[in-house]
Every structure is written in structure tokens, then in C-alpha cells.
Amino acid sequence: MTEKIINLETVNPIEFFGVNNGKLDILKKKFPLLKILSRGTQIKLSGAPEQVDTAKEKIDLIVQYLERNGHMSENYFEQILGGDDAETVDNFVDRNPNDILVFGPNGKTVRARTANQKKMVIGADKNDILFAIGPAGTGKTYTAVALAVRALKNKIVKKIILTRPAVEAGESLGFLPGDLKEKIDPYLRPLYDALDDMIPADKLGYYMSNRTIEIAPLAYMRGRTLDNAFIILDEAQNATDLQLKMFLTRIGANAKAIITGDLTQVDLPKNQKSGLEKAVRILKNVDGISHIALDEEDVVRHRLVKAIIRAYDREKEREQQAQ
């Protein structure tokens, strides 16, 4: 007979044991030969050494997940306890830090899925500023947000700041009703969508209310010094030269920044020039700044998106040749 005591002080006991001990009952059913007792923030396992070790391994995985995510459904709790296959375990064990970035709600795993997305992860880990340039659907924004959430959860930074230029995408939206937040939110919606995939709604609301996560238009960055933060400038092709310089000079101590953009989708008025191409060019050889170019091979949306990008690229080449 072997006994082991597991401390659950780093997680919410209700999330581990479940409402009315629903998850604890699942645990007991999965290991009927073990004596399992819960006392406050501890759980005690008694039984055959092999059984105790197996149960402890599964419980450690669940605790690791709850530490990162804060919540796990009963269905997923049961799946992990019963899952011995490599795929199930791989969803929880971060064997390759360039693969799984964060665990999202309901067991969703957010990974760097393509070669260039993995280069983004490596580049962001090794450098304080990263430019990720590529067409729509290549996962630039999504990967950047995942890296920011990972840094926050691992306590590398104290806050996340997500920003975008508030520029209309080829159409006039006119006067938007509502308060300032309601006017701005349509421009920032893609950033909210990415966060929704990675942080439970209640926790995201808490982070937003105490400004641990801040989403704001680029103009609001002026005059600030951003310390201990992970900062993302999305849709940077719609920032002017002066705006990009302003953004890059906001970065303070212990801060990281990712700038994403698509140079083929500039929505600025005709009398304004994008500052992204210039920034990439003049900062190309600066130590501490990484540059990743994504392409149609990185597209992770609908299969037709890749074909659409290629068709537009071919048409652009024909137009350039005709000129």
C-alpha cells in the first residue's frame, strides 16, 4: 500500500472537485481500487503503488491545466482521466514550447500550426520586437495574441496591450452611435475574438476591468511609456510613418512588442502613405528586432482563402508587367 498527498493550493478547489463534488466522483469511478479522500485543498490517494502513481500523473495534468486556464468542464476532466493515448496527453503536456502556446476554454489548445507561425514564436522569445508581415488568414494576429496570453499567464509580463489604427476598410461607416467604447469596438473586434478563444469569459472580463488587458486604438498610445507589458500593434499597414515611430518609442522596460500587418491591404486615404514598409526596411538589421514573412502556405482559414490570395498575387504581377 502507498499513500500520496497532492496539494491543490494553486487552483480553485471548486474547479477541481466540481459542484457537489461532481468531478471528485468521476475521479473515484476512474480509480475504483484506490481510496481517495479530499481535505480542504489536499487530496489523499491510498492503494497499490502503480495505481497511485497513475492517478497522481493524471491529477498533476489537470492541476497544470487549471493553473493556466482556470476552468475545465466535467467532460474534459473525464476525458483526461481516461485518456492514455498520445494525442490526449499531448493536448496537456507542453513538450514543445513552440507547439502548444496556451490552453483555451473547454480544453481548446492554441498551437503554432505552420512553419512561419513557429518562427514567430521563436522570434518573439529571442527578441523584444517582432514584425510579422503577411496576407490575410495566415494567423499573424492570432499567434501574436496567443504569445501575449502565454506571457501573461507565465508572469513574464504584468499586462497585455492590444492596439489597432481605427481606419475604415474601404468603406465609410459614417457616424457610429453610442459612447466612445461602442464607436471604437468594431475596429478592435478581431482582437476580442482571439482573446475569447484563449481566456474564459469571466476571467477575460476581470482582466479587462482591472486593465490587465487593454484594447485601444493606436492614437491612445501617444505620450505613454509601456513597462512590463506585451504590446501588439495589429493592422500596422494602416499606421502612418509618424504613428509607427510613435508606437515603437512607447516600449518601456521589460516589454515585448509584435507588429502585424499586410502590405497588400492598406486602407489609408490616398493622400496618406503606410509607414509599415519603411519601418520594416530601416529596422531590418537592428539587433533585438526580428522579422517574419508569412505567405499563403501559412493560411489556416477556409481552403479557398489560399487560392484567392494566389489569384490576386497573379493579377498583381500581370498589372505590374503591363505597366
Secondary structure as GFF3:
##gff-version 3
##sequence-region A 1 323
A	DSSP	beta_strand	2	7	.	.	.	ID=ss1
A	DSSP	alpha_helix	13	17	.	.	.	ID=ss2
A	DSSP	three_ten_helix	19	21	.	.	.	ID=ss3
A	DSSP	alpha_helix	22	30	.	.	.	ID=ss4
A	DSSP	beta_strand	35	39	.	.	.	ID=ss5
A	DSSP	beta_strand	42	47	.	.	.	ID=ss6
A	DSSP	alpha_helix	49	69	.	.	.	ID=ss7
A	DSSP	alpha_helix	74	82	.	.	.	ID=ss8
A	DSSP	alpha_helix	86	90	.	.	.	ID=ss9
A	DSSP	beta_strand	100	103	.	.	.	ID=ss10
A	DSSP	three_ten_helix	105	107	.	.	.	ID=ss11
A	DSSP	beta_strand	109	111	.	.	.	ID=ss12
A	DSSP	alpha_helix	115	126	.	.	.	ID=ss13
A	DSSP	beta_strand	129	133	.	.	.	ID=ss14
A	DSSP	alpha_helix	140	153	.	.	.	ID=ss15
A	DSSP	beta_strand	159	164	.	.	.	ID=ss16
A	DSSP	alpha_helix	180	196	.	.	.	ID=ss17
A	DSSP	alpha_helix	201	209	.	.	.	ID=ss18
A	DSSP	beta_strand	213	217	.	.	.	ID=ss19
A	DSSP	three_ten_helix	218	221	.	.	.	ID=ss20
A	DSSP	beta_strand	229	233	.	.	.	ID=ss21
A	DSSP	three_ten_helix	236	238	.	.	.	ID=ss22
A	DSSP	alpha_helix	241	248	.	.	.	ID=ss23
A	DSSP	beta_strand	256	261	.	.	.	ID=ss24
A	DSSP	alpha_helix	276	282	.	.	.	ID=ss25
A	DSSP	beta_strand	289	293	.	.	.	ID=ss26
A	DSSP	three_ten_helix	296	298	.	.	.	ID=ss27
A	DSSP	alpha_helix	303	322	.	.	.	ID=ss28
###
